[in-house]
Amino acid sequence: MTKKLLIPLVVFVALVGFLFTGLFRDPREVPSPLIGKPAPAFTLAQLHDPAKTLGPTDLKGQVWLLNVWASWCVSCRVEHPLLMQLAQAKAVPVIGLAYKDNPEDGRAWLAENGNPYSVSIVDRDGRVGIDFGVYGVPETFVVDKQGIIRYKQIGPVTAEALETKILPIVRELQKSS
């Protein structure tokens, strides 16, 4: 009889432990199963020149950022000035992934707000975003010279995230061969 009572008690204590641990976690720090794995393969049309395509194999040999954005994304407006500064500094190529967006709207948005991207590619149906495990826009990925994802920023890039996480990772990866 006591074993029947003990099992629900153990399950309850374990559940309370998981919930309690969750109270102290940063909700933006969602671990990505893709960290340390190759960037998903894709070939997408470029936003400003749809006759041309781009994929991770075209970027091998260089460290790059993939910034998932959309013209309809309010949070993308928040991070945009930092991305413009990053582009001016030429610290790392930033590839834009126009996620579930109308290409005309994306081009107009960049014309109005400035274009921080080395190139932007169009993921109109969101399939590449799904392959990258995108929860919502914006999200930014750091990809190394071999095409391995090394970091994922969920939500807008902040000055703090750029200085304490993203750029130090980029600099370290750029040093390696």
LOTORDREN-267242 format. One record per residue: residue in one letter; x, y, z of N, C-alpha, C, O, CB in turn. Coordinates in steps of 0.05 Angstrom, whole numbers, plus 32768, in hexadecimal, padded with zeros to 4 digits. Glycine has a CB too. Layout:
// residues N
aXYZXYZXYZXYZXYZ...
This chain:
// residues 177
m80107FE88000800080008000801180198000800A802D7FF37FED80008018t8028801A800E80388031800F804680377FF5804C804E7FEE804D802E8026k804C80227FE5805880267FCB804580357FB8804E80467FA98060800B7FBEk802C80307FBA8018803E7FAA8017805C7FB18013806D7FA07FFC80327FADl801C80637FCA801D807F7FD28037808C7FCC803880A47FC7801780817FF0l804C807C7FCC806780877FC8806C80907FAB807980A47FA7807C80727FD0i806180827F98806580897F7C805980A47F75806880B57F6A805880737F6Ap804080AB7F7C803680C67F76804680DB7F85804A80F17F7A801980C87F7El805080D67F9D806080E97FAC807A80EF7F9E808281067F9C806580DF7FC9v808880DA7F9480A180DE7F85809C80EE7F6B80AC80FF7F6580AE80C27F7Fv808780E77F5D808080F67F44807A81137F4B808481257F3C806880E97F36f806C81187F60806581347F68807E81437F708081815A7F67805181337F80v809081387F7F80A981457F8780BA814B7F6E80C681617F6C80B981347F9Ba80BC81387F5C80CC813D7F4380C081547F3380CE81657F2980CD81237F32l80A581547F30809881697F21809D81847F2E80A281987F20807A81637F1Fv809A81867F48809F819F7F5780BC81A87F5280C281C07F4F8099819C7F75g80CF81957F5280EB819B7F4E80F081A87F3380FE81BC7F3080FC81827F51f80E4819C7F1E80E781A77F0380DB81C37F0180E781D57EF680D981947EEEl80C381C67F0C80B681E07F0C80C681F57F1B80C8820C7F12809981DF7F17f80D181EE7F3280E182007F4280FA82097F33810182207F3480E881F37F5Dt810781F67F26811F81FC7F178119820F7F00812882217EFA812B81E27F0Bg8102820C7EF380F9821D7EDE80F5823A7EE680F7824C7ED580E082137ED2l80F0823F7EFF80EC825B7F088105826B7F06810482847F0480E3825A7F25f811C825F7F078136826D7F078144826D7EEC815B82767EEA814882617F1Br813782647ED7814382637EBC813A827B7EAC812382857EAF813C82497EAEd814C82857E9C8146829B7E898136828F7E728140827D7E64816082AA7E80p811D82997E6D810D828D7E58811982927E3C811282837E2980F182997E58r812C82A57E39813882A97E1F814F82957E1A815982937E04814382C57E1De815782877E2F816D82747E2D816282587E28816482477E39817F82747E47v815682547E11814B823A7E0A8161822B7DFB816B82347DE78131823D7DF8p816A82147E06817F82067DF9817781FC7DDD816081F27DDA818981EE7E0As818881FF7DCA818281F67DAF819081DB7DAA81A781D87DB0818B820B7D9Ap818181C87DA0818D81AE7D9A81A181B07D8281B0819D7D7D817881997D93l81A181C77D7481B381CA7D5D81CE81D57D6481E081D47D5381A681DD7D49i81D281DE7D7D81ED81E87D85820181D17D8281FC81BB7D8D81EC81F37DA2g821781D67D74822B81C27D70822581B07D588234819D7D53822E81B17D88k821081B67D49820881A67D32820981B77D19820781CF7D1B81EC81997D36p820C81AB7D02820C81BA7CE981F281CA7CE581DC81C07CEC821181A87CD1a81F581E27CD981DD81F17CD281CD81E17CBE81D881D47CAC81E5820D7CC6p81B381E17CC181A281D27CAE81A881DB7C9181AD81F37C8B818581D67CB4a81A781C87C7F81AC81CE7C63819381DC7C57817D81D57C5D81B181B47C53f819981F07C47818481FF7C398190820D7C2181A882127C20817582137C4Ct818082147C0E818782267BF8816F82377BF4815A822E7BEC818F82167BDEl817282517BFA815C82647BF78162827B7BE5817A82837BE28154826E7C13a814E82867BD98151829E7BC7815982B67BD8815082B97BEF813782A37BB7q816A82C77BCD817182E07BDA815B82F47BD7814D82F57BC3818C82EB7BCEl815783037BEC814183177BED8144832C7BD8813083327BCA814083247C09h815C83377BD4815F834C7BC1816683437BA4816683537B928175835F7BCAd816C832A7BA18172831F7B87816883027B86817882EF7B89819183207B80p814E82FE7B82814282E37B84814D82CE7B71814982B67B75812482E57B7Fa815B82D77B5C816882C47B49818082B77B56818882A17B4D817082D27B2Fk818B82C37B6B81A282B87B79819882AA7B93818582B27B9F81B782CE7B80t81A782957B9A81A182867BB381B882867BC681CF828D7BBF819982697BACl81B3827E7BDE81C8827C7BF381C182657C0581AA82607C0B81CB82977C02g81D682577C0F81D382427C2281EC82417C3481FF824E7C2E81CD82277C15p81EB82317C498202822F7C5B821C82267C4D8231822F7C5681FC821B7C70t821A82167C388233820E7C2A824182267C1D825982257C1A822C81F87C15d8231823A7C16823D82527C0A824D82627C1E825D82737C17822782647BFDl8248825D7C388254826D7C4D826A825E7C5C827682697C6F823E82767C61k827082467C54828582367C61829F82457C5F82A682537C4C8288821A7C54g82AF82437C7582C982517C7682C8826C7C8482DC82787C8882D382547C5Aq82B082757C8B82AD828E7C9A8299828B7CB08286827B7CAE82A582A57C87v829D829A7CC5828A829B7CDB827582AF7CD3827B82C37CC7829882A47CF7w825B82A87CD8824582B97CD0822E82B77CE4822C82A47CF3823C82B27CB4l821E82CC7CE3820582CC7CF381ED82C87CE081ED82D37CCA820382E77D03l81DA82B97CE981C082B77CDC81AC82C57CEE81A782BC7D0481B882997CD6n81A182DC7CE4818D82EB7CF3817282E67CE6816E82EE7CCF819583097CF4v816082DA7CF5814582D47CEC813482ED7CF2813182F57D09813982BA7CF9w812882F97CDD811983127CE1810183127CCE80FE83007CBD812B832A7CDBa80F083267CD280D9832A7CC080D083477CC280D383547CD680C183177CC8s80C483507CAC80BB836C7CAC80A483717CBF80A083877CC980B283747C8Fw8095835C7CC6807E835E7CD88086835B7CF58075835C7D07806A83497CD1c80A083567CFA80AA83507D1580B083697D2580C283797D1D80C3833E7D14v80A2836E7D3B80A683867D4B80C183847D5980CF83987D5A808F83887D60s80C8836D7D6480E2836A7D7280FA836E7D5F810F83757D6880E3834F7D7Fc80F683697D46810C836C7D328114838A7D30812B83907D2B810483627D17r8100839B7D34810683B87D34811883C07D4C812883D27D4A80EC83C87D35v811583B27D62812483B77D7A814283B17D76815383C17D7D811983A77D92e8148839A7D69816383927D658170839E7D4D8189839E7D4A816583747D63h816083A97D3B816A83B37D21818183C77D23819583C57D14815483BF7D12p818083DB7D35819683EE7D3781B183E17D3F81C683E97D35819084047D4Cl81B083CC7D5081C883BD7D5781D383AE7D3F81EB83AC7D3B81C283AA7D6El81C183A27D2F81CA83947D1781D783A77D0381EA83A07CF681B283857D0Am81CC83BF7D0281D783D47CF081F483DB7CF9820683DD7CE981C683ED7CEFq81F783DE7D13821283E47D1E822583CC7D19823C83D17D12821083E97D3Dl821B83B47D1C822C839C7D188234839C7CFA824B83957CF4821C83837D1Fa822283A27CE8822883A27CCB823E83B87CC5825083B37CB5820F83A87CBBq823B83CF7CD2824F83E47CCD826A83DD7CD7827E83E47CCC824583FE7CDAa826B83CE7CEE828483C57CF9829183AF7CE982A983AA7CEC828083BC7D16k828283A27CD8828B838C7CC7829983767CD882AD836A7CCF829F83977CB2a828F83717CF0829A835D7D01829583407CF882A5832E7CFC828F83617D1Ev827E833D7CEB827583227CE3825F83257CCE824F83377CD0826C83117CFBp825F83147CB9824983167CA6822F830E7CB4822D82FA7CC2824E83037C8Ev821A831D7CAF820083177CB981EE83117CA281E983217C9081F483307CCAi81E382F87CA281D182EF7C8E81B582F17C9981B082E77CAF81D882D17C85g81A482FE7C8A818883017C93817782EB7C88817A82E37C71817D831C7C8Bl816582E17C99815282CD7C90813682D97C93812C82DA7CA9815482B27CA0a812B82E37C7D811182EF7C7D80FC82D97C8180F682CA7C6E810B83007C63y80F282D77C9980E282C07CA280C482C57C9F80B982D87CAA80E882BA7CC0k80B782B47C8F809A82B57C8B809182D27C84807E82DC7C8F808B82AC7CA4d809F82DD7C71809B82F97C6A809782FC7C4C80A282EC7C3C80B2830B7C74n808983107C44808583167C27809F83247C1F80A783387C2B806C83287C23p80AD831B7C0A80C683277C0280C483457BFC80D683547C0380D083197BE9e80AE834E7BF080AB836B7BEB80AA837A7C0680B683907C08809183707BDBd809D836F7C1A809B837C7C3480B7837D7C4180BF83917C4D8087836E7C47g80C683677C3E80E183667C4980F4837A7C3D810383887C4A80EC834A7C46r80F3837C7C22810383907C1480FC83AC7C1C810E83BD7C208101838C7BF5a80E283B27C1E80D983CD7C2680E283D37C4280EB83EA7C4880BB83CF7C24w80E083C07C5480E883C47C70810683CA7C72810E83DC7C8180E183AB7C82l811683BB7C63813383C17C64813A83DB7C56814C83E97C5F814283AA7C56a812B83E37C42813083FC7C35812A84137C48813884287C48811F83FF7C1Be811684107C58810E84247C6B812084267C848126843B7C8D80F184207C74n8128840F7C8E8137840D7CA7815584097CA58163840B7CB9812B83F87CB8g815E84037C8D817B83FD7C89817E83DF7C87816F83CF7C93818C84097CA0n819383D77C78819883BB7C7381B283B27C8081C783B87C76819883B57C55p81B183A47C9781C9839B7CA481D483817C9981E983777CA381C483997CC2y81C783757C8681CD835A7C7E81E183597C6681DE83697C5381B4834B7C77s81F483477C68820583427C5181F483387C3A81F883407C23821B832D7C58v81E083287C4181CC831E7C2E81B483157C3F81B8830B7C5581D783077C1Bs819D83187C348185830E7C41817982F97C2E817982FC7C16817083247C47i816F82E47C3A816282CE7C2B814582CB7C34813E82D37C4A817282B37C2Fv813582C07C23811882BF7C28810F82A37C30811382907C21810982C87C0Fd810382A17C4880F782887C5280D9828D7C5480CE828E7C6A810482807C6Dr80CD828F7C3E80B082977C3D809E82847C4C808C828D7C5A80A7829A7C21d80A3826A7C49809182577C56809B824F7C72808D82407C80808E823E7C45g80B282587C7A80BC82537C9580C982387C9980D082307CB080A682557CA8r80CD82287C8480D9820D7C8780F6820E7C9180FD81FD7CA280D881FF7C6Cv810682217C88812182227C918122822B7CAE813282217CBE813282367C80g8110823D7CB5810E82467CD18107822E7CE38112822B7CF980F9825B7CD4i80F5821D7CDA80EE82057CE9810681F37CEC810B81E87D0280D681F67CDCd811581EF7CD7812D81DF7CD8814181E97CEC815081DA7CF9813B81DD7CBCf814282047CEF815482107D03814882117D1F815682197D32815B822D7CFAg813082087D22812382087D3C811A82247D45811A82297D5D813681FC7D51v811382357D32810B82507D3980F0824F7D4880DD82437D3E810982617D20y80F0825C7D5F80D7825E7D6F80C782777D6680AF82777D6780DD82607D8Dg80D5828B7D5E80C982A57D5680DF82B87D4E80F682B37D5480B782B17D6Cv80D782CD7D4180EB82E17D3980ED82F77D4D80D982FE7D5980E582EC7D1Cp810483037D50811E82FC7D44812C82E67D54812882E37D6C812F83157D42e813D82D97D46815082C67D51816A82C87D41816982CE7D29814682A87D51t818182C47D4E819A82C77D4181AC82AF7D4881AD82A67D5F81A882E17D49f81B982A47D3481CB828D7D3781E782957D2F81EC82A47D1C81C182767D26v81FB828B7D3F8217828E7D38822082747D2C821C825E7D37822982967D51v822B82757D138233825D7D05825182607CFF825B82747CF68223825A7CEAd8260824A7D05827D824B7D02828682457CE5827582427CD3828A82367D14k82A082447CE082AB82417CC682A482277CB882A482247CA082C982457CC7q829E82127CC9829881F87CBE827981F57CBB827081E07CB282A281E27CD1g826A820A7CC1824D82087CBE823F81FD7CD7822881F47CD5824681F87CA7i824D81FD7CEE824181F37D078235820A7D178241821F7D1A825781E47D18i821D82057D20820F821A7D31821C821A7D4C821E82057D5981F082157D33r822582317D55823382337D6F822382427D84822982407D9C824D82417D6By820F82527D7C820082617D9081E582697D8381E3826C7D6B820F827B7D99k81D1826B7D9481B682747D8C81AC82897D9F81AB82857DB781A2825C7D8Aq81A682A17D94819A82B77DA3817C82B77D9D817482BB7D8781A782D27D9Ci816D82B27DB2815082B37DAF814682CF7DB6814E82DA7DCB8141829E7DC0g813682DB7DA5812D82F67DA98140830A7D9E815483037D91812982FC7DC7p813A83247DA2814B83397D96816883387DA0816C83337DB8813F83547D9Bv817A833E7D8F819683417D978197835B7DA7818D83707D9F81AA83427D7Et81A383597DBF81A783717DD081C483787DD081D583697DC8819C836B7DEDa81CA83917DD981E683997DDB81F583867DEE820C837F7DE881E883B77DE5e81E8837E7E0481F5836C7E1781FB83517E0A821183477E0D81E383697E30a81E783467DFC81EB832C7DEF8201832D7DDA8211831B7DD781D183227DE2l820183447DCB821583477DB6823283487DC28244833C7DB8821083617DA6e823583587DD8824F835C7DE3825983457DF58271833F7DF6824F83757DF4t824683387E03824F83237E16824D83067E0B825A82F47E16823E83257E2Fk823D83027DF6823A82E77DEC824182E57DCE825482D67DC7821D82DE7DF0i823382F37DBE823582EF7DA1825182F67D96825E82E67D8A822082FF7D92l825A830F7D9B827483177D90828B83087D9B829E83017D8C827883357D95p828C83027DB582A282F17DBF82A382D57DB182B882CB7DAC82A082ED7DDDi828C82CA7DAD828B82B07D9F829582B37D8282A582A37D79826E82A47D9Fv828C82C87D75829482CD7D5982B382D17D5882C082C57D47828682E77D4Er82BE82E17D6A82DB82E67D6982EA82CD7D6E82FF82C87D6082E282FB7D7Fe82E182BC7D8082EF82A37D8682EE82917D6E830282847D6782E382957D9El82D7828F7D6182D4827E7D4982E482887D3282EE82787D2282B6827C7D42q82E682A27D2F82F682AE7D19831482A87D1C832282A67D0882F282CC7D18k831D82A47D358339829E7D3A834082817D318356827B7D27834082A27D57s832C826F7D34833182537D2E8332824F7D108327825E7D01831C82417D3Bs833E82397D08834082337CEC832B82217CE2832A821A7CCA835B82277CE5
